[in-house]
Amino acid sequence: MTPIQKESLPLILQGCDVIGQGKTGSGKTAAFGLGLLNKLDVKYFRVQCLILCPTRELADQVAKEVRRLARAIHNIKVLTICGGAPLGPQIGSLEHGAHIVVGTPGRIEDHVNKGRLVLEDVHTLVLDEADRMLAMGFQASLDAIIQTIPANRQSLLFSATYPAAIEKMAQRIMHEPVLIKVEGEHDDSIIAQHFYQVGNNQARDHAVMLLLLQHQPESALVFCNTKSDTQQLANTLNDNGCYALALHGAKRA
């Protein structure tokens, strides 16, 4: 087990409210995932667990991990409800019910307000990357959602940082939570960081090409600021003998 799993999982299994502070990749999803699955009653087809995430990407990742952890348990339904996705399929899925719902606060609040999502049977609430949710302005949505969940629930809050806003939230919504703080697991011998200062886009594209030629990785992931920068770099790499695929918001599935 990772340190955050080793420290938090026994407390979660005991039913304690837990605040886990750890960086992304620390293994917290498995910790709360195993905890909520341990309490789940598969025969009771109601929403029993709610996991709130700041972004659609994280919600999809968490739902995938929970499904993986639950693969040996028959007939568990994990539903992802996020903004940026069509409402119709979500409404249809909610009508058929679920055991675990993973989603973003804005879309979850919308379904709750419309009566499409009922949370009166939730026994476990998870706030994943809570600091990001507050930074993105989801405080009001979180408060509205939590008001509809039974007060005798188990609340699990995970955050990379623990600012005053998170502490105040924990005091409001949690019952005698245990704080677990885990330092980052990254090792300087594993991850190397280098900085290269270059000029305009053309110079940056040339620098990326030189770095790829020097290191010759089997695969590489390059982040750019804009859609146009992404497409331009991919075109440049392809024109110079590198196979590159551009992924950005203007691309359709």
C-alpha positions in Angstrom: 0.0 0.0 0.0 1.0 3.6 -0.5 1.5 5.7 2.6 -1.9 7.4 2.3 -3.6 4.1 1.8 -1.8 2.6 4.8 -2.8 5.5 7.0 -6.3 6.2 5.8 -7.8 2.8 4.8 -8.1 1.3 8.4 -9.8 4.5 9.6 -12.1 4.5 6.6 -13.1 0.9 7.2 -13.8 1.8 10.8 -16.3 4.4 9.6 -14.4 7.5 10.6 -14.5 10.8 8.8 -11.1 11.3 7.2 -9.2 14.2 5.7 -6.4 13.0 3.5 -3.8 15.5 2.3 -1.6 14.1 -0.5 -0.6 14.9 -4.0 -2.2 13.5 -7.1 -1.0 10.0 -7.7 -0.6 9.1 -4.0 -3.2 6.3 -4.3 -6.1 8.0 -2.5 -8.7 6.7 -5.0 -8.0 3.1 -4.1 -8.2 4.1 -0.4 -11.7 5.6 -0.5 -12.8 3.2 -3.3 -12.1 0.1 -1.2 -13.7 1.8 1.8 -17.0 2.7 0.1 -17.2 -0.7 -1.7 -16.8 -2.4 1.7 -20.0 -0.7 2.9 -22.1 -1.1 -0.3 -25.2 -3.2 -0.3 -25.5 -4.4 -3.9 -29.0 -5.7 -3.3 -30.2 -2.2 -2.3 -30.4 -0.5 -5.7 -30.2 3.2 -4.6 -27.4 5.8 -4.7 -25.4 4.9 -1.6 -22.1 6.7 -2.4 -21.4 10.1 -4.0 -18.0 11.1 -5.2 -17.5 14.7 -6.2 -14.6 15.8 -8.4 -13.6 19.2 -9.8 -13.3 18.1 -13.4 -14.9 15.7 -15.9 -11.5 14.2 -16.6 -10.9 13.4 -12.9 -14.4 12.1 -12.5 -13.9 9.7 -15.4 -10.6 8.5 -14.0 -12.1 8.0 -10.5 -15.1 6.1 -11.9 -12.8 3.8 -14.0 -10.7 3.0 -10.9 -13.8 2.3 -8.7 -15.1 0.0 -11.5 -11.7 -1.8 -11.6 -11.8 -2.3 -7.8 -15.4 -3.6 -8.0 -14.8 -6.0 -10.8 -15.2 -9.0 -8.6 -18.5 -7.8 -7.1 -21.5 -8.7 -9.1 -24.0 -6.1 -10.4 -22.5 -2.9 -9.1 -23.4 0.1 -11.2 -21.1 3.2 -11.1 -22.5 6.2 -12.9 -20.6 9.3 -14.1 -22.5 12.6 -14.1 -20.5 15.5 -15.3 -20.9 18.9 -17.0 -19.9 19.1 -20.7 -21.7 15.9 -21.4 -25.2 15.6 -23.0 -28.1 15.6 -20.5 -30.3 13.1 -22.2 -28.1 10.0 -21.6 -27.5 11.0 -18.0 -31.2 11.4 -17.4 -31.9 8.0 -18.8 -29.1 6.4 -16.7 -30.4 8.0 -13.6 -33.9 6.6 -14.3 -32.4 3.1 -14.2 -30.6 3.8 -10.9 -27.1 3.4 -9.6 -25.1 2.4 -6.5 -22.3 4.9 -6.9 -22.4 8.3 -8.6 -19.2 10.1 -9.6 -19.5 13.7 -10.9 -18.8 17.4 -10.9 -20.7 19.7 -8.5 -22.5 21.8 -11.0 -24.1 19.0 -13.0 -24.8 17.0 -9.8 -26.6 20.0 -8.3 -28.6 20.5 -11.5 -29.9 16.9 -11.4 -30.6 17.1 -7.6 -32.6 20.3 -8.1 -34.6 18.8 -10.9 -35.4 15.7 -8.7 -33.6 13.4 -11.1 -31.0 12.4 -8.5 -32.1 11.5 -5.0 -29.3 11.4 -2.4 -31.4 10.4 0.7 -29.7 7.0 0.9 -26.1 8.1 0.6 -24.0 6.8 3.4 -20.6 7.8 2.0 -19.6 11.2 0.6 -16.2 11.7 -1.0 -14.8 15.1 -1.9 -11.8 14.4 -4.2 -9.3 17.3 -4.8 -11.5 19.5 -2.6 -9.1 22.5 -2.8 -9.5 22.6 -6.6 -13.3 22.5 -6.3 -13.3 25.5 -4.0 -10.7 27.3 -6.2 -13.0 26.8 -9.2 -16.0 28.4 -7.4 -18.0 25.3 -6.5 -18.6 26.2 -2.8 -22.3 27.1 -3.3 -22.9 23.9 -5.3 -21.2 21.8 -2.7 -23.2 23.3 0.1 -26.5 22.8 -1.8 -25.6 19.1 -2.6 -24.5 18.3 0.9 -27.7 19.6 2.4 -29.6 16.9 0.6 -27.4 14.0 2.0 -28.2 12.4 5.4 -26.2 14.0 8.3 -25.2 10.5 9.7 -23.1 9.8 6.6 -19.4 9.1 6.5 -17.5 12.0 4.9 -14.1 11.6 3.2 -12.2 14.7 2.0 -9.0 14.5 0.0 -7.0 17.5 -1.0 -3.4 18.3 -2.2 -3.4 21.3 0.1 -5.1 22.2 3.4 -5.9 26.0 3.3 -8.2 27.8 5.7 -11.2 27.3 3.3 -10.8 23.5 3.4 -10.5 23.6 7.2 -13.7 25.6 7.5 -15.6 23.3 5.2 -14.4 20.2 7.2 -15.6 21.8 10.4 -19.1 22.3 8.8 -19.7 19.0 7.1 -17.5 16.4 8.9 -17.8 14.8 12.3 -14.6 14.6 14.3 -12.4 14.0 11.2 -9.0 12.5 11.4 -6.4 14.5 9.4 -3.8 12.4 7.6 -0.9 14.2 5.9 1.3 12.4 3.5 4.4 13.9 1.8 5.0 13.6 -1.9 6.3 10.3 -3.2 8.3 11.6 -6.1 12.0 10.8 -6.1 14.6 13.1 -7.6 16.3 10.0 -9.1 13.1 9.1 -11.0 11.9 12.5 -12.3 14.3 15.0 -13.8 13.2 18.5 -14.7 14.9 20.8 -17.2 14.1 24.3 -18.4 15.0 25.7 -21.8 14.4 29.4 -22.5 13.6 30.0 -26.2 11.9 32.8 -28.2 8.8 32.6 -30.4 6.7 29.7 -31.5 9.0 28.8 -34.4 11.9 28.6 -32.0 10.0 26.5 -29.5 8.9 24.1 -32.2 12.5 23.7 -33.3 13.6 23.2 -29.7 11.0 20.4 -29.3 12.3 18.7 -32.4 15.9 18.9 -31.2 14.9 17.4 -27.8 13.0 14.6 -29.4 16.0 13.9 -31.7 18.4 13.9 -28.7 16.4 11.7 -26.3 14.5 9.6 -28.9 11.7 8.5 -26.6 9.4 5.7 -27.5 6.5 8.0 -26.7 6.2 11.6 -25.5 3.5 13.9 -24.3 3.8 17.6 -25.2 1.5 20.3 -23.7 0.8 23.6 -25.5 -1.0 26.8 -24.5 -3.6 27.0 -27.2 -5.3 24.8 -29.8 -3.5 26.6 -32.6 -0.1 26.1 -30.9 -0.9 22.4 -30.5 -1.9 21.9 -34.2 1.1 23.9 -35.4 3.6 21.9 -33.4 2.0 18.6 -34.6 2.1 19.7 -38.2 5.8 20.8 -37.8 6.8 17.4 -36.3 4.9 15.5 -38.9 6.5 17.5 -41.7 10.0 16.7 -40.3 9.5 12.9 -40.0 8.0 12.6 -36.5 4.6 10.9 -36.1 2.6 13.4 -34.0 -1.1 13.5 -33.1 -2.8 16.8 -32.0 -5.4 16.5 -29.3 -7.4 19.6 -28.4 -10.9 20.9 -27.9 -11.6 21.5 -31.6 -11.1 17.8 -32.4 -14.3 15.7 -32.6 -14.5 12.1 -31.5 
